[in-house]
Every structure is written in C-alpha cells, then in structure tokens.
C-alpha cells in the first residue's frame, strides 16, 4: 500500500512541473502583450486561469 502512495506523489510532481512551465509561458505571453501597467496586471490574472480558457476552447472545438 505504501508503494502506491509513493508512486502517486511522483506523478503529481511531474504534472505540477508541466503546469508550472505552462503558467510561466502564459505569464510571459500575456505580460509581453500588455500595453500598460493595468494590462500587465490583467495579464497576470489571465495567466493564473489559462487552463480554463484552454479547456473551454477545446470543448467548443469538439462540439461538446
């Protein structure tokens, strides 16, 4: 039983790392396209919720 818990934690670390890299990429993208300070703040907030936009557009594309 302990082996399964240890293995699950390792998998969570990898997915967290991938999410972290995606967040950094979204942060750089949104902030680099900001024209003002408040645009940068909005870009930061958008970078926090980018997976929501991704899943929404994917579901819309699939017709769900």
C-alpha positions in Angstrom: 0.0 0.0 0.0 2.8 2.4 0.8 4.4 1.8 -2.6 1.3 3.1 -4.4 1.2 6.3 -2.4 4.8 6.9 -3.1 4.3 6.4 -6.8 1.3 8.7 -6.9 3.3 11.5 -5.3 5.9 11.2 -8.0 3.3 11.5 -10.8 1.8 14.6 -9.2 5.2 16.3 -9.1 5.6 15.8 -12.9 2.2 17.2 -13.7 2.8 20.1 -11.3 6.1 20.9 -13.1 4.3 20.8 -16.5 1.6 23.1 -15.2 4.3 25.4 -13.8 6.0 25.7 -17.1 2.7 26.4 -18.8 2.0 29.1 -16.2 5.3 30.7 -16.8 4.8 30.6 -20.6 1.3 32.1 -20.2 2.7 34.8 -17.9 5.4 35.8 -20.3 2.9 35.8 -23.2 0.2 37.9 -21.5 2.6 40.4 -19.9 4.7 40.9 -23.1 1.5 41.8 -24.9 0.4 44.3 -22.2 0.3 48.0 -23.3 0.1 49.4 -19.8 0.6 48.6 -16.1 -3.0 47.5 -15.6 -2.8 45.5 -18.8 0.1 43.7 -17.1 -1.9 43.1 -14.0 -4.8 41.7 -16.1 -2.2 39.5 -17.9 -1.0 38.1 -14.6 -4.6 37.3 -13.6 -5.2 35.6 -17.0 -2.1 33.6 -16.7 -3.4 32.1 -13.4 -6.6 30.8 -15.2 -5.2 29.9 -18.6 -6.2 26.2 -18.3 -9.9 27.3 -18.1 -9.6 29.1 -21.4 -7.8 26.1 -22.9 -10.4 23.5 -21.8 -13.3 25.8 -22.9 -11.9 26.3 -26.4 -11.1 22.6 -26.7 -14.7 21.6 -25.7 -16.1 24.3 -28.1 -13.9 22.9 -30.9 -15.1 19.3 -30.2 -18.7 20.4 -30.2 -19.4 19.4 -26.6 
